[in-house]
Amino acid sequence: MVRSNEPTGSAAIIIDAAGRNMIAVAAGANLVAQSDGVEDELLRNASYVLMQMENDAVQIKNLIRRVSNHPAKSVLNLAPAYRLDRDLLSLVDIVIVNEDEAEALSGWLGCEPTARSLSESLDTGVLRTMGGEGAEAFIDGENVRVPALRVDAVDTTAAGDCFVGVLASALDQGLSLDAAMRRAAKAAAIACSRPGSQSTFLAATRQIVGPEKSQGQASACTPSNLTQHSTTTGDLQ
């Protein structure tokens, strides 16, 4: 646990009648989280390390390089979209983007915004979420596409984070890429079907894996809203 006097990161969220959102973020403590707050022992024992771009970019770059020197697999949710060097992204095992982030990344790389094209350009695994069209991935030569579950969307704010967290947890538990993506798609759909963000995560995982397994042991990660790092993060890891 790393403590800071900075306020917890927070966001103001506006949702329209179709459940679509517009978000303004106050980063707060997210920007004071340091790469060295994730101890080497955590990285040595972790199976997956999950990162995203709401922390300071320099610290994320440092952590990507550190993880590449350990057996753990790294997963980077490039959200919000941020231009990182191609060579650095190639050190990541799985880069996850949504449609807008894929468009931005493809523009920087000079390729198509599909998972396969981005993967071949980066020489690493890429997964692209596509909202109501599901998700596609091209990882280690495996091309996987899963459909989205049809729900009456109330609030899509938490869908992406829920998908990414459940995906990493499922891979950590040894599920295949296809099975992990299907579990993540189901969790994201559940999250969309009710209002709120953080409160939807636990509800989604409890419906999928049961209440007993929704509080478990998982891998090291960077925080999304608090400057804390833990090996006990539950099924949303």
C-alpha positions, 0 to 999 in steps of 0.5 A, spaced: 500 500 500 502 506 498 499 512 501 498 519 499 496 526 501 493 527 494 485 526 493 483 520 490 482 520 483 475 522 481 470 523 475 464 527 473 460 523 468 454 525 464 450 519 461 445 520 455 438 516 454 442 511 450 447 509 456 453 513 452 457 517 456 462 523 457 467 523 462 471 529 465 477 526 470 480 529 475 487 525 476 488 526 483 492 521 486 493 517 480 498 521 478 503 520 484 503 513 483 510 511 482 513 505 478 517 503 484 511 502 488 510 495 485 516 491 488 520 487 485 518 481 489 510 482 487 513 482 479 517 476 481 511 472 483 505 475 479 503 472 473 499 478 470 501 485 471 495 490 468 496 497 467 492 503 464 494 510 462 490 514 467 497 514 471 503 518 470 506 516 463 513 516 465 511 511 471 507 506 466 513 506 461 518 504 467 513 499 469 512 496 462 520 495 462 521 492 469 515 487 467 519 485 461 525 483 465 520 478 469 516 472 467 509 475 468 505 477 462 504 485 461 497 487 459 496 494 457 489 498 457 491 504 452 486 508 455 486 514 455 489 513 448 496 516 449 502 515 444 507 511 446 513 508 442 513 502 438 518 499 441 516 500 448 509 497 446 512 491 443 514 489 450 507 489 452 504 482 451 497 484 450 495 491 448 488 493 449 484 498 445 477 500 444 475 503 437 477 510 438 483 508 441 485 503 435 483 509 430 488 513 434 494 507 435 493 505 427 494 513 425 500 513 429 503 506 426 500 507 419 496 501 419 489 499 419 485 499 426 484 492 426 487 487 432 490 483 427 493 489 423 495 493 430 498 486 432 502 485 426 505 492 426 507 492 433 509 485 433 505 483 440 498 481 442 492 486 441 485 486 443 480 491 440 473 492 444 468 494 439 462 496 443 455 492 441 459 489 436 463 485 441 471 484 441 477 481 437 484 479 438 490 477 435 495 474 440 500 469 438 498 468 431 491 466 434 485 470 431 479 470 436 472 474 435 467 474 440 460 477 440 457 482 445 451 480 449 445 484 447 442 488 453 438 494 455 444 499 456 443 503 462 450 506 463 456 504 459 461 507 463 464 501 466 464 496 461 471 497 458 474 497 465 470 491 467 471 487 460 479 488 461 479 486 469 475 480 468 479 478 462 486 479 466 483 475 471 480 469 467 487 469 463 490 469 470 486 463 472 488 459 466 482 460 461 483 460 454 483 466 450 476 465 447 473 463 454 477 469 457 474 474 452 467 471 453 467 471 460 469 478 460 464 480 454 458 477 459 461 481 465 461 488 461 454 486 458 452 486 466 455 492 467 452 496 462 445 493 464 445 497 471 447 505 473 454 506 476 461 504 475 465 501 481 458 498 484 457 494 477 464 490 477 462 486 483 455 485 481 458 483 474 463 478 477 458 475 482 453 473 477 459 470 473 463 466 478 459 466 484 460 470 490 465 466 493 470 466 488 469 474 487 474 475 492 480 471 491 488 471 489 490 475 483 496 478 480 500 485 481 497 491 478 497 498 477 491 502 480 486 506 477 483 510 482 488 509 488 495 509 489 495 502 492 498 495 489 496 489 491 496 481 490 489 480 493 485 484 488 479 479 487 476 477 480 476 484 477 484 483 477 
